[in-house]
Amino acid sequence: MNLLMVIFGLIAIFAAIGTVQAFKERNILSILFNLAAFVVFGAFVVLTIAFQGYPPTLH
């Protein structure tokens, strides 16, 4: 789960960067997809770390 959180975190960061670039280019479809990816992956990473900790605890 540790490596997965790092990978998903990187995807969320790249989606945020892509959203900013899409706003500069005024590309509506790119804004929507990048924003959706940022919200989904970012929320997954934040909530997983908040509820399981980093590194995750073993039960």
N, C-alpha and C positions, 0 to 999 in steps of 0.2 A: 504494500500500500504506500510505502514511502516514495518509491520511484514514480508511482502513478500520480501522486499529488504534485510532484515536481514537474512532471510532463504536462499535466492538466493546468498547472499554474503558468507554465510557459505559454501554453495555448491561449490562456486568458490574457496574458500580457501582450502577446502578438495580436490578438483580436482588438485590444484597446488601441494599440498603435495603428492597426488597420482602420479602425473607426475614425481616428483623427485624420489620417490621410484621405479617407473617403469624404470627410467633410470638406477638406481642402479642394478635392476634385469635384465636389457636388454630385456624387454618385449615390443615388437613393438606395438602389438594391444592395450595394456594397455596405452602406451604412446599416441597413436592416440586418443583413447576415452577420456582419462583424459584431454589432451590438448584441444580437441574440447569442452568438457564441461566447461573448464576454460574460453575459449574465449567467448563462447555463454553466459554463466551466468554472467561472469565478465563484458562483454560489456553491457549487459542488465542493470546490477546494476549501472554501472558508468554513462551510458547515461540517465537512468531514474532519478538518483539523479541530474545530471547536468541540465536537462531540466525542472524538476518539483520541485527541491529543496528537502531538507530533514529537517523537515517534509514537505510533498507536500502542495502546496498552493491550497486553494479552490477557484474556480472561481465563 
